[in-house]
Amino acid sequence: MMMVNTAYPPDEGLSAFLTARARDASDGRLIVDVAVGLLVALALLIWHPRAWLAPFAMGTTLAAFGAWGLADRELAERAEAAGARGARALRILRVVFAVAGGLAAVVACFALLTLALGTSWKS
C-alpha cells in the first residue's frame, strides 16, 4: 500500500512541491540541510576524487534548498511584523538560492549522465 501525502497535489509541479516541503520543514532541519550540503561540497573540493562533480553539485543543491527555506521563513516572519526592513534583500537572496540550487541540480544531472556514459560513446 502506497501512502500519498494529500498536502502536495501531484499536478502542482516541482517548484510548488519544493516550496511546500521547505515551508513544512523545521528551522533545525533547514539548518542541517545547509550545514550538510556545505560540508559535502567543501570536503569534495578538498579531497577532489575522480568523480567529484556530481556529489559536489548535490551538496550544493541541498545547501541552497536549506538556505532558500530559511530566507523564505525569515521573509514570512518579517512580513507579519510591523516594520518589514530587509524584505527586499531576503527576496533577492531567495532568488539567488533558487537559481544556485537549480543550476547545481542541472550540473549534478549532467555529471551523473557523464559518469553513466563514460567515454565509450565517443567511438
Residue, then its C-alpha position, 0 to 999 in steps of 0.5 A: m500500500m502506497m501512502v500519498n501525502t494529500a498536502y502536495p497535489p501531484d499536478e502542482g509541479l516541482s517548484a510548488f512541491l519544493t516550496a511546500r516541503a521547505r515551508d513544512a520543514s523545521d528551522g533545525r532541519l533547514i539548518v542541517d540541510v545547509a550545514v550538510g550540503l556545505l560540508v559535502a561540497l567543501a570536503l569534495l573540493i578538498w579531497h577532489p576524487r575522480a568523480w567529484l562533480a556530481p556529489f559536489a553539485m548535490g551538496t550544493t543543491l541541498a545547501a541552497f534548498g536549506a538556505w532558500g527555506l530559511a530566507d523564505r521563513e525569515l521573509a514570512e516572519r518579517a512580513e507579519a511584523a510591523g516594520a518589514r526592513g530587509a524584505r527586499a534583500l531576503r527576496i533577492l537572496r531567495v532568488v539567488f538560492a533558487v537559481a544556485g540550487g537549480l543550476a547545481a541540480v542541472v550540473a549534478c544531472f549532467a555529471l551523473l549522465t557523464l559518469a553513466l556514459g563514460t567515454s565509450w560513446k565517443s567511438 
